[in-house]
Amino acid sequence: MPLFVLLLLFAGTAVISAAPSVRRGNAPRPDVRAATENRKASAVSDDEEGTLYEGRENLPGKNFGADWPDVTRIPDMLPARTVQDGPDRWIYETQHFRFTADAPIALSAIKEIARIFEGTYAANLALPINSPCNHHQVNESGRFNACFFEKYEDYIAAGAVKGSAGVFIPDGWGRLQHGRVLVPFGSMGLEKRGNRYVKGGRRVDAKTLSHEITHHMTIGSYAYPMWFIEGIAEYVGLSYDVNGRVNFGGNKRTIGEFVAGFGRKGGGGRAVGREPKVGMTLQDFLKWKKNFLNAPVAPQVGYGLSALLVYYFFHLDGKRDGARVKKYLEIIQNGGTLDQANEALLDGRTWRRLEKDICRRLNSAMKVEPQFLPGPDGA
């Protein structure tokens, strides 16, 4: 699974891409995200199956008081339809997503791929952190955009990073009216049979896709610092299980092994070790707003530590109920400053005390203990 989110400046706007994670004995693997022009659909074809919800439901307001989800699922029967069937583009829709492809894809394959998208949407919405995913970066149909490319060179030409397996490009990039995820056909395991692409035998890196889709749910909504932007995407992506199922209740071991080593069964990880050297104080790390490529911390450590911190504040801090991080996020969502939000995380503690709490509980839960630079006296 890729090392998520290098912020590459392109046309004056950040392109959210990811450098690969590390596999034992192998070169780093690619990542997942991208974009193209916003294109309007024309006619609806006759191969519609099931009931397709038009637009997006009006969801209730803030959900900070909701319980933390253990597992999120989506229905077995996932409605999908073909909105435009050629000749130069093919458009498909599910309840919350519009997929635009430059070659025809069988609706059965679209439904299978869509389970990753819809499952990630449902997972983000279920987290009790007032996810903004029902009201930003959508197209004129009220759905999130994703664009699929038959040829890898066309995927790169659309703005993706060379060597990546997918990319997220935020709102406002170039001529784009809305943020979107871009993915080449090869990353989705598609194979051509007859005149259409179908799902082949190649494995899909669903965890990477889920990471990128989570960026679509969050980036551009609030002024989050980098640790939370990358941490929440890692947290959701590493929790993705199969068929749209996201297992938050069983992600502790997966996250710990991914950050410290090469992931479970050698599937790829940050490989930063059990005592990663951060190269920054905790205070500076939590205030960092730029990409990790230009940070004092090594990029793999930056992404891995972000995942650990999200897990800590969600599940290990204080009474293990996420109360402090909910207050932190609410302050940011209401337009408060980062200093004000950090006071909610500290909750009367010094920075040194918070660092000790983080290291002690992460070591107990995951056998990982970050090595921060010492802060000023009393911090």
C-alpha positions as CSV (number, residue, x, y, z in Angstrom):
1,M,0.0,0.0,0.0
2,P,1.4,3.3,-1.1
3,L,3.0,6.0,1.0
4,F,0.2,8.4,0.8
5,V,0.2,12.0,-0.2
6,L,3.0,13.9,-1.7
7,L,1.5,17.4,-2.3
8,L,2.8,18.2,-5.7
9,L,2.2,21.8,-6.9
10,F,0.6,21.8,-10.3
11,A,-1.1,24.7,-12.0
12,G,-1.1,26.5,-8.7
13,T,-3.0,23.8,-6.8
14,A,-1.9,20.8,-4.8
15,V,-2.2,17.4,-6.5
16,I,-2.7,14.8,-3.8
17,S,-0.6,11.8,-4.7
18,A,1.2,9.2,-2.7
19,A,4.7,7.7,-2.8
20,P,4.7,3.9,-2.4
21,S,5.0,2.0,0.8
22,V,7.8,-0.5,1.1
23,R,7.8,-4.3,0.5
24,R,10.5,-6.5,1.8
25,G,13.0,-7.1,-1.0
26,N,11.0,-5.2,-3.6
27,A,11.0,-1.7,-5.0
28,P,8.2,0.5,-3.6
29,R,4.7,0.0,-5.1
30,P,2.7,2.7,-6.7
31,D,-0.3,4.6,-5.3
32,V,-3.8,5.7,-6.3
33,R,-5.5,9.1,-7.4
34,A,-6.4,11.4,-10.4
35,A,-8.6,13.8,-12.5
36,T,-10.1,15.0,-15.9
37,E,-12.6,17.5,-17.2
38,N,-16.0,17.5,-15.7
39,R,-18.3,16.0,-18.4
40,K,-22.1,16.0,-18.4
41,A,-24.1,12.9,-19.0
42,S,-26.6,12.5,-21.8
43,A,-29.1,9.6,-22.1
44,V,-29.7,6.9,-19.6
45,S,-29.3,3.4,-21.1
46,D,-31.7,0.5,-20.6
47,D,-29.3,-1.7,-18.6
48,E,-30.2,-0.1,-15.3
49,E,-30.4,-2.6,-12.5
50,G,-32.1,-2.2,-9.1
51,T,-33.2,1.1,-7.6
52,L,-30.7,3.9,-8.0
53,Y,-31.0,6.7,-5.5
54,E,-31.1,10.1,-7.3
55,G,-28.6,12.6,-5.8
56,R,-27.6,12.3,-2.2
57,E,-29.8,12.0,0.9
58,N,-30.1,14.8,3.4
59,L,-28.1,13.5,6.3
60,P,-28.5,14.7,9.9
61,G,-26.2,17.3,11.3
62,K,-23.2,16.8,13.6
63,N,-22.6,13.3,14.8
64,F,-20.0,13.8,17.5
65,G,-22.3,12.1,20.0
66,A,-22.6,8.9,17.9
67,D,-20.9,5.6,18.9
68,W,-17.6,4.6,17.3
69,P,-18.4,2.0,14.6
70,D,-17.0,-1.5,14.9
71,V,-17.7,-2.6,11.3
72,T,-19.5,-0.8,8.5
73,R,-21.1,-2.5,5.5
74,I,-23.0,-1.7,2.4
75,P,-25.9,-3.7,0.9
76,D,-25.1,-6.9,-1.0
77,M,-27.1,-5.6,-4.0
78,L,-25.4,-2.3,-5.0
79,P,-27.5,-0.4,-7.6
80,A,-25.6,1.0,-10.6
81,R,-26.5,2.3,-14.0
82,T,-25.0,3.3,-17.3
83,V,-25.7,7.0,-18.0
84,Q,-23.8,7.3,-21.2
85,D,-22.6,4.4,-23.4
86,G,-20.1,6.0,-25.8
87,P,-19.0,6.8,-28.3
88,D,-16.1,8.8,-26.8
89,R,-16.8,8.3,-23.1
90,W,-18.8,6.0,-20.8
91,I,-20.4,7.3,-17.7
92,Y,-21.7,5.1,-14.8
93,E,-23.4,6.1,-11.6
94,T,-24.0,4.7,-8.1
95,Q,-25.7,6.4,-5.2
96,H,-22.9,8.7,-4.3
97,F,-20.4,8.4,-7.2
98,R,-20.1,9.2,-10.9
99,F,-17.5,7.2,-12.9
100,T,-16.3,8.5,-16.2
101,A,-14.3,6.1,-18.4
102,D,-12.6,6.5,-21.8
103,A,-13.4,2.9,-22.8
104,P,-16.5,0.7,-22.1
105,I,-16.6,-1.3,-18.8
106,A,-19.1,-4.0,-18.1
107,L,-21.7,-2.9,-15.5
108,S,-20.9,-6.0,-13.4
109,A,-17.3,-4.8,-13.1
110,I,-18.5,-1.3,-12.3
111,K,-20.6,-2.7,-9.4
112,E,-17.6,-4.6,-8.0
113,I,-15.3,-1.6,-8.2
114,A,-18.0,0.7,-6.8
115,R,-18.2,-1.4,-3.6
116,I,-14.8,0.1,-2.6
117,F,-16.0,3.6,-3.3
118,E,-19.4,3.3,-1.6
119,G,-18.0,1.2,1.3
120,T,-15.4,4.0,1.9
121,Y,-18.1,6.6,1.8
122,A,-20.2,4.7,4.3
123,A,-17.2,4.2,6.6
124,N,-16.3,7.9,6.6
125,L,-19.9,8.9,7.3
126,A,-20.1,6.5,10.2
127,L,-17.1,7.9,12.1
128,P,-18.4,10.2,14.9
129,I,-16.2,13.1,13.7
130,N,-18.8,15.0,11.7
131,S,-17.4,13.9,8.3
132,P,-18.2,16.5,5.6
133,C,-18.5,13.9,3.0
134,N,-22.1,14.6,2.2
135,H,-21.7,18.2,1.3
136,H,-18.5,19.0,-0.6
137,Q,-16.6,18.4,-3.8
138,V,-19.5,16.9,-5.7
139,N,-20.4,17.3,-9.4
140,E,-23.6,18.7,-10.8
141,S,-25.4,15.4,-10.3
142,G,-24.7,15.5,-6.6
143,R,-22.1,12.8,-6.8
144,F,-18.4,12.5,-6.2
145,N,-16.3,12.2,-9.4
146,A,-13.9,9.5,-10.3
147,C,-12.3,9.0,-13.7
148,F,-11.0,5.7,-15.2
149,F,-8.3,5.5,-17.9
150,E,-7.7,2.6,-20.3
151,K,-4.2,3.7,-21.2
152,Y,-1.7,4.6,-18.5
153,E,-0.2,7.5,-20.6
154,D,-3.7,9.1,-20.8
155,Y,-3.9,8.8,-17.0
156,I,-0.6,10.6,-16.6
157,A,-1.6,13.3,-19.2
158,A,-4.8,14.0,-17.1
159,G,-2.6,15.1,-14.2
160,A,-1.6,12.0,-12.3
161,V,1.8,11.3,-11.0
162,K,4.0,9.0,-13.0
163,G,4.5,5.7,-11.3
164,S,1.3,6.0,-9.3
165,A,-1.6,3.6,-9.3
166,G,-4.1,6.4,-8.7
167,V,-4.4,9.9,-7.4
168,F,-6.8,12.4,-5.9
169,I,-6.8,15.9,-7.3
170,P,-8.6,18.6,-5.2
171,D,-11.2,21.1,-6.2
172,G,-10.1,24.0,-8.4
173,W,-7.2,22.2,-10.2
174,G,-6.8,23.6,-13.7
175,R,-10.2,23.5,-15.5
176,L,-11.7,21.0,-13.0
177,Q,-14.9,22.2,-11.3
178,H,-14.8,19.5,-8.7
179,G,-12.2,17.3,-7.0
180,R,-11.9,13.7,-8.2
181,V,-10.1,10.4,-8.0
182,L,-8.3,9.2,-11.1
183,V,-7.5,5.5,-11.6
184,P,-5.9,3.6,-14.5
185,F,-7.7,0.4,-15.6
186,G,-4.7,-1.7,-14.6
187,S,-5.1,-0.7,-10.9
188,M,-8.6,-2.0,-10.9
189,G,-7.8,-5.4,-12.3
190,L,-9.7,-4.8,-15.6
191,E,-9.2,-7.0,-18.6
192,K,-10.6,-6.6,-22.1
193,R,-13.0,-9.3,-23.3
194,G,-14.8,-8.6,-26.5
195,N,-15.7,-5.0,-26.8
196,R,-15.8,-4.3,-23.0
197,Y,-13.5,-4.5,-20.0
198,V,-14.5,-6.9,-17.3
199,K,-13.1,-7.7,-13.9
200,G,-10.0,-10.0,-14.3
201,G,-8.0,-12.1,-12.0
202,R,-5.5,-9.3,-10.9
203,R,-5.8,-8.1,-7.3
204,V,-7.1,-4.6,-6.7
205,D,-5.3,-2.6,-4.0
206,A,-8.5,-1.7,-2.3
207,K,-6.8,-0.2,0.8
208,T,-5.0,2.3,-1.4
209,L,-8.1,3.2,-3.3
210,S,-9.9,3.6,0.0
211,H,-7.2,6.0,1.2
212,E,-7.6,8.1,-1.9
213,I,-11.4,8.2,-1.7
214,T,-11.1,9.3,2.0
215,H,-9.1,12.2,0.8
216,H,-12.0,13.1,-1.5
217,M,-14.3,13.0,1.6
218,T,-12.1,15.4,3.6
219,I,-9.6,17.5,1.8
220,G,-10.8,21.0,1.1
221,S,-13.5,20.9,3.7
222,Y,-11.7,22.3,6.8
223,A,-8.2,23.6,7.6
224,Y,-6.9,20.3,9.0
225,P,-3.2,19.9,9.6
226,M,-1.2,17.3,7.7
227,W,-1.2,14.7,10.5
228,F,-5.0,14.5,10.4
229,I,-5.3,14.6,6.6
230,E,-2.9,11.7,6.1
231,G,-3.8,10.0,9.3
232,I,-7.5,9.6,8.7
233,A,-6.9,8.4,5.1
234,E,-4.4,5.8,6.4
235,Y,-6.8,4.8,9.2
236,V,-9.8,4.2,6.9
237,G,-7.7,2.7,4.1
238,L,-6.0,0.2,6.4
239,S,-9.3,-0.7,8.0
240,Y,-10.8,-1.6,4.6
241,D,-11.6,-5.4,4.5
242,V,-13.5,-6.7,1.4
243,N,-16.7,-6.1,-0.6
244,G,-17.3,-2.7,0.9
245,R,-16.8,-3.9,4.5
246,V,-14.6,-1.7,6.7
247,N,-13.4,-3.2,10.0
248,F,-12.6,-0.5,12.4
249,G,-12.8,-2.8,15.4
250,G,-10.0,-5.1,14.0
251,N,-7.6,-2.5,12.7
252,K,-5.1,-2.2,15.6
253,R,-2.8,-5.0,14.6
254,T,-3.0,-4.1,10.9
255,I,-2.1,-0.4,11.5
256,G,0.7,-1.4,13.9
257,E,2.3,-3.9,11.5
258,F,1.9,-1.6,8.5
259,V,3.6,1.3,10.2
260,A,6.4,-0.6,11.9
261,G,7.2,-3.2,9.3
262,F,6.2,-4.5,5.9
263,G,2.5,-5.0,6.7
264,R,0.6,-8.2,7.4
265,K,1.8,-11.2,5.2
266,G,4.5,-8.9,3.7
267,G,1.8,-6.9,1.8
268,G,3.7,-3.6,2.1
269,G,4.2,-1.1,4.9
270,R,6.0,2.0,6.1
271,A,8.8,-0.1,7.6
272,V,9.8,2.6,10.1
273,G,10.6,0.2,12.9
274,R,9.4,0.0,16.5
275,E,11.1,3.2,17.6
276,P,10.8,5.6,14.6
277,K,12.9,8.8,14.8
278,V,10.5,11.6,14.1
279,G,13.0,14.5,13.7
280,M,10.4,17.0,15.1
281,T,8.9,17.8,18.4
282,L,5.4,16.5,19.0
283,Q,4.1,20.1,19.1
284,D,5.7,20.9,15.7
285,F,4.5,17.7,14.1
286,L,0.9,18.4,15.2
287,K,1.1,21.9,13.8
288,W,2.7,20.9,10.4
289,K,0.5,21.9,7.5
290,K,2.7,21.2,4.5
291,N,3.4,17.9,2.7
292,F,5.8,15.5,4.4
293,L,8.2,15.7,1.5
294,N,9.4,19.1,2.7
295,A,9.2,18.3,6.4
296,P,12.1,17.6,8.9
297,V,10.5,14.1,9.3
298,A,11.2,11.3,6.8
299,P,8.1,10.9,4.6
300,Q,7.5,7.3,5.6
301,V,7.7,8.2,9.2
302,G,5.4,11.2,8.7
303,Y,2.6,9.1,7.1
304,G,3.1,6.2,9.5
305,L,3.1,8.4,12.6
306,S,0.0,10.2,11.3
307,A,-1.9,6.9,11.3
308,L,-0.6,6.1,14.8
309,L,-1.7,9.5,16.1
310,V,-5.2,9.1,14.6
311,Y,-5.5,5.7,16.2
312,Y,-4.3,7.0,19.5
313,F,-6.6,10.0,19.7
314,F,-9.6,7.9,18.6
315,H,-9.1,4.9,20.8
316,L,-6.3,5.3,23.4
317,D,-6.3,8.9,24.7
318,G,-8.0,9.7,28.0
319,K,-11.0,7.5,28.7
320,R,-10.5,5.9,25.3
321,D,-13.6,7.5,23.9
322,G,-12.2,10.1,21.5
323,A,-13.6,13.0,23.5
324,R,-10.6,15.2,23.2
325,V,-10.1,14.7,19.4
326,K,-13.8,15.3,18.8
327,K,-13.5,18.7,20.6
328,Y,-10.3,19.4,18.6
329,L,-12.1,18.7,15.3
330,E,-15.2,20.7,16.3
331,I,-13.1,23.7,17.0
332,I,-11.4,23.5,13.6
333,Q,-14.7,22.9,11.8
334,N,-16.2,26.0,13.6
335,G,-13.3,28.1,12.3
336,G,-11.1,28.1,15.4
337,T,-7.3,28.3,15.2
338,L,-5.0,25.4,15.4
339,D,-3.6,26.7,18.7
340,Q,-7.1,26.7,20.1
341,A,-7.8,23.2,18.8
342,N,-4.5,21.9,20.2
343,E,-5.5,23.1,23.7
344,A,-8.4,20.7,23.4
345,L,-6.0,17.8,22.8
346,L,-3.7,18.9,25.6
347,D,-6.7,19.3,28.0
348,G,-4.5,20.8,30.7
349,R,-1.4,18.6,29.9
350,T,2.0,20.0,29.0
351,W,3.3,18.9,25.6
352,R,5.8,16.7,27.4
353,R,3.0,15.0,29.3
354,L,1.0,14.4,26.1
355,E,4.1,13.0,24.4
356,K,4.6,10.6,27.3
357,D,1.0,9.5,27.2
358,I,1.1,8.9,23.4
359,C,4.4,6.9,23.6
360,R,3.3,4.8,26.6
361,R,-0.1,3.8,25.2
362,L,1.1,3.2,21.6
363,N,3.9,1.0,23.0
364,S,1.4,-0.9,25.1
365,A,-1.1,-1.3,22.2
366,M,1.1,-1.8,19.2
367,K,4.7,-2.1,20.5
368,V,5.6,1.1,18.6
369,E,7.1,4.1,20.5
370,P,7.9,7.2,18.4
371,Q,11.1,9.1,19.3
372,F,10.2,12.8,19.1
373,L,12.8,15.6,19.4
374,P,12.8,17.1,22.9
375,G,10.8,20.3,23.2
376,P,11.6,23.4,25.2
377,D,11.7,23.2,29.0
378,G,8.2,22.6,30.5
379,A,6.7,21.8,27.1
